């Protein structure tokens, strides 16, 4: 192999390593999502409430019972939405103020 081919081979190998690391991170994210769903007993009809700005996971919404479950470390909040009700929460990721209305749960 000449010098040019060797450099091309090394660059390709570096690109493959970066792709491999990126793939491992994606797999870890999927495993985290699966464990979150299992731990919080999220059923197929439950929805994940994410931050409007950064998509950080804020809560789990039980559509059938109109309940919102919020968990952070040892703090557990369980709120049932009344007609015309709303919940506001500040994102722990980006500090954006998110609002969930009762109509958002139905739709």
Secondary structure by P-SEA (a helix, b strand, c coil): ccaaaaaaaaaaaaaaaaaaaaaaaaaaaaaaaaaaaaaacccccbbbbcccccccccccccccccbbbbbcccbbbbbbbcccccccccccccbbbbbbccccccc
